[in-house]
Amino acid sequence: MLILLFLVLVIVTFLIVLVITKPSKEESELGKRLAGIDRGNATNEAVDADILKHESYSDLPIVNALLLRMKVAVSVDTLIKQANANWTVGRLFLGAITIFVAVGGLTATYFHSVPTGLVLGVIAGNAPYVYLLFKRKARLRKFEAVLPDAIDLLGRALRAGHAITAAIEMVAQEIPDPVGMEFRRVFEEQTFGLPIREALQNLAKRVPVVDLQFLVTAMLVQKETGGNLAEVLDKAGAVIRERSRLVGQLRIYTAQGRMTGWILGLLPFVIFAAMSFVNRSYARNLIDDPMGRKAVWIGLGLMVIGVWMIRKIVDVKV
């Protein structure tokens, strides 16, 4: 076990040093440009450079080529973009593997059980993914809160005589992020030649918010059928504001249920940690005894079922 613990610490230390000391993508590109200036061929490199955008899932070419063949990398990359995290798919996988090795090795050493180490290592290895889910949820919630102001600005700009592209540019400049950031990307896409219809559809794909789906659908339908777009935006904004008010009321009504789920989910682990700190031998019997280990697995399974049921109860669709 000591040899296993030593190997785990060596691997974790090596991976941490590799991540910290590795230059970022921007630094690597800057180094290449400076090297080109020193050689006097920076102009040729600028002419020969590929202007097409390529997806990059890792800074390492070998890892990037491997991830490009994996379908799961596409969904993970989409999650990273929706969370607006400064990560790559390769770094996410590297962090997950590092946490899995560290937690799995330490847990297997402490509990003297390799299966327990593997299970807890897999659970802990999903921590970066769960972090991105929470970050995306917070960003989308902020997007929903600011979106009505963006719709009002679009309507006022259209009434003032501006074109739809100019109105989108005004939203990108005046409305704070994340709404301003996403509308700025829409404006840049249509500036570079992408039709406004496809740019709006890309916006709806990047930001999976129901209110935004309503807005994009209303704008595309108006573009096909004609009519007063400013009036359509006013009605869409009113519907979105009313829906946001209803969602806020539901969150208040279900706050007690969500807090109950968090308490019931975390309380057993907190109590076990406190018991281990106060009387380690007393808490250790639950792990060393075969019946205790079975009780732990049964308890964890029942906890997962209970948390799932609570989420189903408090997750009211609007």
C-alpha positions as CSV (number, residue, x, y, z in Angstrom):
1,M,0.0,0.0,0.0
2,L,2.9,2.4,0.7
3,I,4.3,1.8,-2.7
4,L,0.9,2.4,-4.3
5,L,0.5,5.6,-2.3
6,F,4.0,6.7,-3.4
7,L,3.2,6.1,-7.0
8,V,0.0,8.0,-6.8
9,L,1.7,11.0,-5.3
10,V,4.5,10.9,-7.9
11,I,1.9,10.8,-10.8
12,V,-0.2,13.6,-9.3
13,T,2.8,15.8,-8.7
14,F,4.1,15.2,-12.2
15,L,0.7,16.0,-13.8
16,I,0.3,19.2,-11.7
17,V,3.8,20.4,-12.7
18,L,3.0,19.6,-16.3
19,V,-0.2,21.6,-16.2
20,I,1.4,24.6,-14.4
21,T,4.5,24.9,-16.5
22,K,2.9,24.2,-19.9
23,P,2.5,27.4,-22.0
24,S,-0.9,28.4,-23.0
25,K,-2.1,28.4,-26.6
26,E,-1.8,32.2,-26.8
27,E,1.7,32.0,-25.5
28,S,2.7,29.4,-28.0
29,E,1.3,31.4,-30.9
30,L,3.0,34.5,-29.6
31,G,6.3,32.6,-29.5
32,K,5.9,31.4,-33.1
33,R,5.2,34.9,-34.3
34,L,8.3,36.3,-32.5
35,A,10.4,33.5,-34.0
36,G,9.0,34.3,-37.4
37,I,10.0,38.0,-36.9
38,D,13.5,37.0,-36.0
39,R,13.7,34.9,-39.2
40,G,12.3,37.8,-41.2
41,N,9.5,35.8,-42.7
42,A,6.6,36.9,-40.6
43,T,4.9,38.4,-43.7
44,N,5.0,35.1,-45.6
45,E,3.6,33.3,-42.6
46,A,0.7,35.7,-42.4
47,V,-0.1,35.2,-46.1
48,D,0.2,31.4,-45.9
49,A,-1.8,31.1,-42.7
50,D,-5.1,29.2,-42.9
51,I,-8.0,31.6,-42.3
52,L,-10.5,28.8,-41.6
53,K,-11.4,28.1,-38.0
54,H,-10.4,24.7,-36.7
55,E,-11.7,23.0,-33.6
56,S,-8.9,22.3,-31.1
57,Y,-9.6,20.1,-28.1
58,S,-6.0,20.0,-26.8
59,D,-2.7,21.8,-27.1
60,L,-0.9,18.5,-27.7
61,P,-1.3,17.4,-31.4
62,I,-1.5,13.7,-30.5
63,V,-4.1,14.2,-27.9
64,N,-6.1,16.6,-30.1
65,A,-6.1,14.1,-32.9
66,L,-7.4,11.4,-30.6
67,L,-10.1,13.6,-29.1
68,L,-11.3,14.7,-32.5
69,R,-12.3,11.0,-33.1
70,M,-14.3,10.8,-29.9
71,K,-18.0,11.8,-30.0
72,V,-18.0,12.6,-26.2
73,A,-15.4,15.3,-26.8
74,V,-17.9,17.3,-28.9
75,S,-20.5,17.4,-26.1
76,V,-17.8,18.2,-23.5
77,D,-16.5,21.0,-25.7
78,T,-20.0,22.4,-26.1
79,L,-20.4,22.3,-22.3
80,I,-17.1,24.2,-21.9
81,K,-18.3,26.9,-24.3
82,Q,-21.7,27.2,-22.7
83,A,-20.1,27.6,-19.3
84,N,-17.6,30.2,-20.8
85,A,-14.7,28.4,-19.1
86,N,-11.1,29.0,-20.2
87,W,-10.5,25.2,-20.5
88,T,-9.9,22.7,-23.2
89,V,-11.3,19.2,-23.5
90,G,-7.8,17.8,-23.0
91,R,-7.2,19.7,-19.8
92,L,-10.6,18.7,-18.5
93,F,-9.8,15.0,-19.1
94,L,-6.4,15.4,-17.6
95,G,-7.8,17.0,-14.5
96,A,-10.4,14.2,-14.2
97,I,-7.8,11.5,-14.5
98,T,-5.6,13.3,-11.9
99,I,-8.4,13.5,-9.4
100,F,-9.4,9.9,-10.1
101,V,-5.8,8.6,-9.5
102,A,-5.3,10.7,-6.4
103,V,-8.7,10.1,-4.7
104,G,-8.8,6.4,-5.8
105,G,-5.3,5.7,-4.5
106,L,-5.7,7.4,-1.2
107,T,-9.1,5.9,-0.6
108,A,-8.0,2.4,-1.5
109,T,-5.0,2.9,0.9
110,Y,-7.1,4.2,3.8
111,F,-10.0,1.7,3.5
112,H,-7.8,-1.2,2.4
113,S,-10.3,-1.9,-0.4
114,V,-9.5,-1.4,-4.1
115,P,-13.2,-1.5,-5.3
116,T,-14.1,1.2,-2.8
117,G,-11.1,3.3,-4.1
118,L,-12.3,2.8,-7.7
119,V,-15.9,3.8,-7.0
120,L,-14.9,6.9,-5.0
121,G,-12.2,7.8,-7.5
122,V,-14.8,7.7,-10.4
123,I,-17.2,9.9,-8.4
124,A,-14.4,12.4,-7.5
125,G,-13.1,12.3,-11.1
126,N,-16.4,13.8,-12.3
127,A,-15.9,16.9,-10.2
128,P,-14.6,19.1,-13.1
129,Y,-17.6,18.0,-15.2
130,V,-20.0,18.8,-12.3
131,Y,-18.3,22.2,-11.8
132,L,-18.9,23.1,-15.4
133,L,-22.6,22.1,-15.1
134,F,-23.0,24.4,-12.2
135,K,-21.1,27.2,-13.9
136,R,-23.2,26.8,-17.1
137,K,-26.4,26.8,-15.0
138,A,-25.4,30.0,-13.3
139,R,-24.4,31.6,-16.6
140,L,-27.7,30.6,-18.3
141,R,-29.7,31.9,-15.3
142,K,-27.9,35.3,-15.6
143,F,-28.6,35.2,-19.3
144,E,-32.3,34.8,-18.6
145,A,-32.3,37.7,-16.2
146,V,-30.7,40.1,-18.7
147,L,-32.4,38.9,-21.8
148,P,-35.6,41.1,-21.4
149,D,-33.5,44.2,-21.3
150,A,-31.8,43.2,-24.6
151,I,-35.2,42.6,-26.2
152,D,-36.4,46.1,-25.1
153,L,-33.3,47.6,-26.6
154,L,-33.8,45.7,-29.9
155,G,-37.4,47.1,-30.1
156,R,-36.3,50.7,-29.4
157,A,-33.5,50.5,-31.9
158,L,-35.9,49.2,-34.6
159,R,-38.4,52.0,-33.8
160,A,-35.6,54.5,-34.2
161,G,-35.1,53.3,-37.8
162,H,-32.1,51.0,-37.4
163,A,-31.7,47.8,-39.3
164,I,-31.8,44.5,-37.4
165,T,-28.0,44.0,-37.7
166,A,-27.4,47.5,-36.3
167,A,-29.8,46.7,-33.5
168,I,-28.0,43.5,-32.7
169,E,-24.7,45.5,-32.6
170,M,-26.2,48.0,-30.1
171,V,-27.2,45.1,-27.9
172,A,-23.7,43.7,-28.1
173,Q,-22.3,47.0,-27.0
174,E,-24.8,48.2,-24.4
175,I,-26.0,45.0,-22.7
176,P,-23.6,43.3,-20.2
177,D,-22.4,39.8,-20.6
178,P,-23.3,37.0,-21.1
179,V,-26.1,38.5,-23.4
180,G,-23.8,41.1,-24.9
181,M,-21.1,38.5,-25.6
182,E,-23.5,36.2,-27.4
183,F,-25.1,38.9,-29.5
184,R,-21.6,40.2,-30.4
185,R,-20.8,36.9,-31.8
186,V,-24.1,37.0,-33.9
187,F,-23.1,40.4,-35.2
188,E,-19.6,39.2,-36.1
189,E,-20.9,36.1,-37.9
190,Q,-23.2,38.0,-40.1
191,T,-20.5,40.6,-40.7
192,F,-18.2,37.9,-42.1
193,G,-20.9,36.8,-44.5
194,L,-23.1,34.3,-42.6
195,P,-26.9,34.9,-43.2
196,I,-28.7,36.4,-40.3
197,R,-31.0,33.4,-40.1
198,E,-28.1,31.0,-39.6
199,A,-26.4,33.3,-37.1
200,L,-29.6,33.4,-35.0
201,Q,-29.9,29.6,-35.2
202,N,-26.3,29.3,-34.0
203,L,-27.2,31.6,-31.1
204,A,-30.1,29.3,-30.1
205,K,-27.8,26.3,-30.3
206,R,-25.1,27.9,-28.2
207,V,-27.4,29.1,-25.5
208,P,-30.1,26.5,-24.5
209,V,-32.5,28.9,-22.9
210,V,-36.2,28.5,-23.5
211,D,-36.8,32.3,-23.6
212,L,-34.1,32.7,-26.2
213,Q,-35.7,30.0,-28.3
214,F,-39.0,32.0,-28.2
215,L,-37.1,35.2,-29.3
216,V,-35.3,33.5,-32.2
217,T,-38.4,31.7,-33.4
218,A,-40.4,35.0,-33.3
219,M,-37.7,36.8,-35.3
220,L,-37.3,34.1,-37.9
221,V,-41.1,33.8,-38.4
222,Q,-41.4,37.6,-38.8
223,K,-38.6,37.5,-41.3
224,E,-40.5,34.9,-43.4
225,T,-44.0,36.3,-43.1
226,G,-43.3,40.0,-42.6
227,G,-44.9,42.4,-40.2
228,N,-43.8,44.8,-37.5
229,L,-40.8,43.3,-35.8
230,A,-40.7,45.9,-33.0
231,E,-44.3,44.9,-32.0
232,V,-43.3,41.2,-32.2
233,L,-40.4,41.9,-29.9
234,D,-42.6,43.7,-27.4
235,K,-45.0,40.8,-27.2
236,A,-42.1,38.3,-26.9
237,G,-40.5,40.4,-24.1
238,A,-43.8,40.6,-22.2
239,V,-44.2,36.8,-22.4
240,I,-40.6,36.3,-21.3
241,R,-41.0,38.7,-18.3
242,E,-44.1,37.0,-17.2
243,R,-42.5,33.6,-17.5
244,S,-39.4,34.8,-15.5
245,R,-41.8,36.1,-12.7
246,L,-43.5,32.7,-12.6
247,V,-40.2,30.8,-12.5
248,G,-39.0,33.1,-9.6
249,Q,-42.2,32.3,-7.6
250,L,-41.7,28.6,-8.2
251,R,-38.1,28.8,-6.9
252,I,-39.4,30.4,-3.8
253,Y,-42.1,27.8,-3.2
254,T,-39.6,24.9,-3.8
255,A,-36.7,26.4,-1.8
256,Q,-37.5,24.3,1.2
257,G,-37.5,21.0,-0.8
258,R,-34.2,21.9,-2.5
259,M,-32.6,22.7,0.9
260,T,-33.9,19.5,2.3
261,G,-32.3,17.5,-0.5
262,W,-28.9,19.2,0.2
263,I,-29.1,18.6,3.9
264,L,-30.1,14.9,3.5
265,G,-27.4,14.4,0.9
266,L,-24.5,15.9,2.8
267,L,-25.4,15.2,6.4
268,P,-24.3,11.5,6.5
269,F,-20.8,12.4,5.1
270,V,-20.4,15.2,7.6
271,I,-21.4,13.0,10.5
272,F,-19.0,10.2,9.4
273,A,-16.2,12.7,9.0
274,A,-16.9,14.2,12.5
275,M,-17.0,10.7,14.0
276,S,-13.7,9.7,12.4
277,F,-12.1,12.8,13.8
278,V,-13.5,12.3,17.3
279,N,-13.1,8.6,17.6
280,R,-11.4,7.0,14.6
281,S,-11.6,3.4,15.9
282,Y,-15.4,3.7,16.5
283,A,-16.1,4.9,12.9
284,R,-13.6,2.5,11.5
285,N,-15.8,-0.5,12.5
286,L,-18.3,0.5,9.9
287,I,-15.6,0.1,7.2
288,D,-13.8,-3.0,8.5
289,D,-16.8,-5.1,9.2
290,P,-18.4,-6.8,6.2
291,M,-21.9,-6.0,7.4
292,G,-20.9,-2.4,7.8
293,R,-19.6,-2.2,4.2
294,K,-22.9,-3.7,2.9
295,A,-24.8,-1.2,5.0
296,V,-22.7,1.7,3.5
297,W,-23.4,0.6,-0.1
298,I,-27.2,0.1,0.6
299,G,-27.3,3.5,2.3
300,L,-25.5,5.2,-0.7
301,G,-28.0,3.6,-3.1
302,L,-31.0,4.7,-1.1
303,M,-29.5,8.2,-0.9
304,V,-29.2,8.4,-4.6
305,I,-32.8,7.3,-5.0
306,G,-34.0,9.8,-2.4
307,V,-32.1,12.8,-4.0
308,W,-33.4,11.8,-7.4
309,M,-37.0,11.8,-6.1
310,I,-36.6,15.1,-4.4
311,R,-35.2,16.7,-7.6
312,K,-38.2,15.3,-9.5
313,I,-40.6,16.9,-7.0
314,V,-39.0,20.4,-6.9
315,D,-38.1,20.5,-10.6
316,V,-41.3,22.1,-12.0
317,K,-41.4,22.8,-15.7
318,V,-42.7,26.1,-16.9
